């Protein structure tokens, strides 16, 4: 029985040219060659990021009449009330794209986390182009989503395609996909450490010494290309504050708890909005248009709810603002983000979570100011920014290094680390998901991180079972059974119903030779065991081991799953344990870089 494999479908959908055999062997054999390939992938990723960013900014300038260099979310007001219809225009275009996509292809798009968790790093570059187009339309027409989804999807897709061309091993392929994502984030924020740890924590799913050199090379390469092609900083520049008093530490942990709660509310709010749009019974292609109308209404109040929020963060993070203004901006931006994602606009919440966290930190600083004299509000803005991003995106070290590269201040980085770890622990214990893994959960997937679990799913009963087995009918006499299966010839025999050929049970050969058996004309049906315990070919190794433990059996029959229950194989517990141990050892060696 053939087990469907989405990764195989991805590979089959794109005819990928193979690299020359000499270079394939070099990359597979030499770590330095892998590092060089990662650096090339990183440079290409940086180019792609700069192109996408420039295209989005051009759309903002064209549709919202911005001045050169002005950011959409940094505007104080729309140039014309008619511009409030621009998000709805983008929603209509996106709806047409979704309609075309639904007609042309049923397979869901695979993102880098899912590719590394389930498919050994195999993902489609063509999917990346689709995501870039949809994300550009969404962000370019003002939807409250970031471009990080497009950055990482296209860069990781390019990396995966290179991995297929070089016929890389599963572990190296996953690392190269992480390199693509690291380069994308490093180029987007001018932050190579942030990009590298984004890859380790969110894309590869673990820190491995063998992956350090290629990931760092890709991140640095992506950042260098970004710096060469752009004079303006991509990261919000913050002047490092003075010394931090001891009282700021417990306050930061309290802020981290609030950030965890807000992060969970935002993630559940997106799901609630999505459910609300479904209940309206609007066709899916029309939902972005409806969401765009709602976004336009919010933009009439303040355009700072539009786009990812980069410009708004630049002007709001350390500007003087009243409590009411902070609360209103926080609420409107959170609502705009939930409407955008929930109505079907394509994008992520990476930068939106940074902006929302900064506003939460500013709000907390104003409320806690009387008991924390001498602490600048920007300190809590940075802490809140990193903590909320940890709650929604994940990756406490990623956000810690982002704060360090943003401020260049080590005491603040230590404070952010404490807050981010607290937020991560709180979200993990109370909710259990980041935004990406929460979306997987809603789709029915059990992915909690990019940690490689695909090999478990691929290690199925159908691939491990023995197919060359002999069966006997249940009405066979013991005398005939003994004649066909002498003691010691084999341990067990599968018995089937003589009429329907359906599975009936297992007969242990030693049972047929027990001293207490005197009636040799009796049927073997009197010796049947495990009549209700069977395996299915689609079960994975863990499911099979759980069933072996529950039934206390050393072997079980494999049936095809149809009502008739036709026997297709036999699997022993010892063989499952051996294959499972071999695969675990292989993954361990891939993680440590031991050949």
RAMO-V311354 format. One record per residue. RES is the residue in one letter. SS is DSSP state (a for helix, b for strand, c for the rest). D_LAST is the distance of its C-alpha to the last C-alpha in whole Angstrom. Layout:
BEGIN
RES:SS:D_LAST ; RES:SS:D_LAST
END
This chain:
BEGIN
X:c:33 ; X:c:31 ; X:c:29 ; X:c:30 ; X:c:27 ; X:a:28 ; X:a:25 ; X:a:26 ; X:a:29 ; X:a:28 ; X:a:26 ; X:a:29 ; X:a:32 ; X:c:30 ; X:c:30 ; X:c:27 ; X:c:27 ; X:c:24 ; X:c:23 ; X:c:23 ; X:a:20 ; X:a:20 ; X:a:19 ; X:a:17 ; X:a:15 ; X:a:15 ; X:a:14 ; X:a:11 ; X:a:10 ; X:c:11 ; X:a:11 ; X:a:15 ; X:a:16 ; X:a:15 ; X:a:17 ; X:a:20 ; X:a:20 ; X:a:20 ; X:a:23 ; X:a:24 ; X:a:24 ; X:a:25 ; X:a:28 ; X:a:29 ; X:a:29 ; X:a:31 ; X:a:34 ; X:a:34 ; X:a:35 ; X:a:37 ; X:a:39 ; X:a:39 ; X:a:40 ; X:a:43 ; X:a:44 ; X:a:44 ; X:a:47 ; X:a:49 ; X:a:49 ; X:a:50 ; X:a:53 ; X:a:54 ; X:a:55 ; X:a:56 ; X:c:58 ; X:c:55 ; X:c:56 ; X:c:53 ; X:c:51 ; X:c:52 ; X:c:50 ; X:a:51 ; X:a:50 ; X:a:52 ; X:c:55 ; X:c:58 ; X:c:60 ; X:c:60 ; X:c:62 ; X:c:63 ; X:a:63 ; X:a:63 ; X:a:59 ; X:a:59 ; X:a:58 ; X:a:55 ; X:a:53 ; X:a:55 ; X:a:54 ; X:a:51 ; X:a:51 ; X:a:53 ; X:a:50 ; X:a:47 ; X:a:49 ; X:a:49 ; X:a:46 ; X:a:45 ; X:a:47 ; X:a:46 ; X:a:43 ; X:a:44 ; X:a:46 ; X:a:43 ; X:c:40 ; X:c:39 ; X:c:35 ; X:c:35 ; X:c:33 ; X:c:29 ; X:c:29 ; X:a:25 ; X:a:25 ; X:a:26 ; X:a:24 ; X:a:21 ; X:a:22 ; X:a:23 ; X:c:22 ; X:c:18 ; X:c:20 ; X:c:22 ; X:c:25 ; X:c:28 ; X:a:29 ; X:a:33 ; X:a:33 ; X:a:32 ; X:a:35 ; X:a:37 ; X:a:36 ; X:a:37 ; X:a:41 ; X:a:41 ; X:a:40 ; X:a:42 ; X:a:45 ; X:a:45 ; X:a:45 ; X:a:47 ; X:c:50 ; X:c:49 ; X:c:48 ; X:c:46 ; X:c:43 ; X:b:40 ; X:c:38 ; X:a:35 ; X:a:34 ; X:a:35 ; X:a:33 ; X:a:29 ; X:a:30 ; X:a:30 ; X:a:28 ; X:a:25 ; X:a:26 ; X:a:26 ; X:a:23 ; X:a:22 ; X:a:24 ; X:a:22 ; X:a:19 ; X:a:20 ; X:a:22 ; X:c:18 ; X:c:17 ; X:c:14 ; X:c:11 ; X:a:13 ; X:a:11 ; X:a:12 ; X:a:15 ; X:a:16 ; X:a:16 ; X:a:18 ; X:a:20 ; X:a:20 ; X:a:21 ; X:a:24 ; X:a:25 ; X:a:25 ; X:a:27 ; X:a:29 ; X:a:30 ; X:a:30 ; X:a:32 ; X:a:35 ; X:a:35 ; X:c:35 ; X:c:32 ; X:a:29 ; X:a:28 ; X:a:29 ; X:a:27 ; X:a:24 ; X:a:25 ; X:a:26 ; X:a:23 ; X:a:21 ; X:a:24 ; X:a:25 ; X:a:23 ; X:a:19 ; X:c:21 ; X:c:19 ; X:c:18 ; X:c:14 ; X:a:14 ; X:a:11 ; X:a:14 ; X:a:17 ; X:a:17 ; X:a:17 ; X:a:19 ; X:a:22 ; X:a:22 ; X:a:23 ; X:a:25 ; X:a:27 ; X:a:27 ; X:a:29 ; X:a:31 ; X:a:32 ; X:a:33 ; X:a:35 ; X:a:37 ; X:a:38 ; X:a:39 ; X:c:41 ; X:c:44 ; X:c:44 ; X:c:42 ; X:c:40 ; X:c:40 ; X:c:43 ; X:c:44 ; X:c:45 ; X:c:47 ; X:c:46 ; X:c:48 ; X:c:49 ; X:c:49 ; X:c:48 ; X:c:50 ; X:c:49 ; X:a:50 ; X:a:48 ; X:a:45 ; X:a:47 ; X:a:48 ; X:a:45 ; X:a:43 ; X:a:46 ; X:a:46 ; X:a:42 ; X:a:44 ; X:a:46 ; X:a:43 ; X:a:41 ; X:a:44 ; X:a:45 ; X:a:42 ; X:a:42 ; X:a:46 ; X:a:44 ; X:a:42 ; X:a:44 ; X:a:47 ; X:a:45 ; X:a:44 ; X:a:48 ; X:a:49 ; X:a:47 ; X:a:49 ; X:a:52 ; X:a:52 ; X:a:51 ; X:a:54 ; X:c:56 ; X:c:55 ; X:c:55 ; X:c:52 ; X:a:49 ; X:a:50 ; X:a:53 ; X:a:51 ; X:a:50 ; X:a:53 ; X:a:55 ; X:a:52 ; X:a:53 ; X:a:57 ; X:a:56 ; X:a:54 ; X:a:57 ; X:a:59 ; X:a:57 ; X:a:56 ; X:a:60 ; X:a:60 ; X:c:57 ; X:a:55 ; X:a:52 ; X:a:51 ; X:c:50 ; X:c:47 ; X:c:44 ; X:c:46 ; X:a:45 ; X:a:48 ; X:a:50 ; X:a:47 ; X:a:48 ; X:a:52 ; X:a:51 ; X:c:49 ; X:c:51 ; X:c:55 ; X:c:58 ; X:c:58 ; X:c:60 ; X:a:59 ; X:a:60 ; X:a:58 ; X:a:55 ; X:a:55 ; X:a:57 ; X:a:54 ; X:a:51 ; X:a:53 ; X:a:53 ; X:a:50 ; X:a:48 ; X:a:51 ; X:a:50 ; X:a:46 ; X:a:47 ; X:a:49 ; X:a:47 ; X:a:44 ; X:a:46 ; X:a:48 ; X:c:45 ; X:c:44 ; X:c:41 ; X:c:39 ; X:b:38 ; X:c:39 ; X:a:37 ; X:a:40 ; X:a:42 ; X:a:41 ; X:a:41 ; X:a:44 ; X:a:45 ; X:a:44 ; X:a:46 ; X:a:49 ; X:a:48 ; X:a:48 ; X:a:51 ; X:a:53 ; X:a:51 ; X:a:52 ; X:a:56 ; X:a:56 ; X:a:55 ; X:a:57 ; X:a:60 ; X:a:57 ; X:c:55 ; X:c:57 ; X:c:55 ; X:c:52 ; X:c:52 ; X:a:51 ; X:a:48 ; X:a:46 ; X:a:47 ; X:a:46 ; X:a:43 ; X:a:42 ; X:a:43 ; X:a:41 ; X:a:38 ; X:a:39 ; X:a:40 ; X:a:37 ; X:a:35 ; X:a:37 ; X:a:37 ; X:c:34 ; X:c:31 ; X:c:29 ; X:a:31 ; X:a:29 ; X:a:29 ; X:a:33 ; X:a:33 ; X:a:32 ; X:a:34 ; X:a:37 ; X:a:36 ; X:a:35 ; X:a:39 ; X:a:41 ; X:c:39 ; X:c:40 ; X:a:38 ; X:a:41 ; X:a:41 ; X:a:37 ; X:a:37 ; X:a:40 ; X:a:38 ; X:a:35 ; X:a:37 ; X:a:39 ; X:a:36 ; X:a:34 ; X:a:37 ; X:a:38 ; X:a:34 ; X:a:35 ; X:a:38 ; X:a:37 ; X:a:34 ; X:a:37 ; X:a:40 ; X:c:39 ; X:c:35 ; X:c:34 ; X:c:34 ; X:a:36 ; X:a:33 ; X:a:32 ; X:a:35 ; X:a:36 ; X:a:33 ; X:a:35 ; X:a:38 ; X:c:37 ; X:c:36 ; X:c:32 ; X:c:30 ; X:c:28 ; X:c:28 ; X:c:26 ; X:c:23 ; X:c:20 ; X:c:18 ; X:c:21 ; X:a:21 ; X:a:18 ; X:a:21 ; X:a:24 ; X:a:22 ; X:c:22 ; X:b:25 ; X:a:28 ; X:a:29 ; X:a:25 ; X:a:25 ; X:c:28 ; X:b:30 ; X:c:33 ; X:c:34 ; X:c:37 ; X:c:40 ; X:b:43 ; X:b:46 ; X:b:49 ; X:c:50 ; X:c:54 ; X:c:53 ; X:b:55 ; X:a:53 ; X:a:54 ; X:a:53 ; X:a:49 ; X:a:50 ; X:a:50 ; X:a:47 ; X:c:45 ; X:c:46 ; X:c:44 ; X:c:41 ; X:c:40 ; X:c:38 ; X:c:38 ; X:b:39 ; X:b:41 ; X:b:41 ; X:b:45 ; X:b:46 ; X:c:50 ; X:c:52 ; X:c:53 ; X:c:51 ; X:c:47 ; X:b:46 ; X:b:44 ; X:b:46 ; X:b:44 ; X:b:42 ; X:b:44 ; X:b:42 ; X:a:43 ; X:a:44 ; X:a:47 ; X:a:49 ; X:a:49 ; X:c:50 ; X:c:54 ; X:c:55 ; X:c:55 ; X:c:59 ; X:c:59 ; X:c:57 ; X:c:59 ; X:c:57 ; X:b:55 ; X:a:51 ; X:a:51 ; X:a:52 ; X:a:49 ; X:c:47 ; X:b:44 ; X:c:42 ; X:c:44 ; X:c:44 ; X:c:40 ; X:c:38 ; X:b:34 ; X:b:34 ; X:c:32 ; X:c:31 ; X:c:30 ; X:b:26 ; X:a:25 ; X:a:26 ; X:a:29 ; X:a:29 ; X:a:28 ; X:a:31 ; X:a:34 ; X:a:33 ; X:a:33 ; X:a:37 ; X:a:38 ; X:c:37 ; X:c:36 ; X:c:33 ; X:b:33 ; X:b:35 ; X:b:36 ; X:b:35 ; X:b:38 ; X:c:38 ; X:c:40 ; X:c:43 ; X:c:46 ; X:c:46 ; X:c:43 ; X:b:42 ; X:b:39 ; X:b:36 ; X:b:34 ; X:b:33 ; X:b:30 ; X:b:29 ; X:a:28 ; X:a:26 ; X:a:24 ; X:a:24 ; X:a:22 ; X:a:20 ; X:a:19 ; X:a:19 ; X:a:17 ; X:a:14 ; X:a:14 ; X:a:14 ; X:a:11 ; X:a:9 ; X:a:11 ; X:a:10 ; X:a:6 ; X:a:8 ; X:a:10 ; X:a:9 ; X:c:6 ; X:c:4 ; X:c:0
END
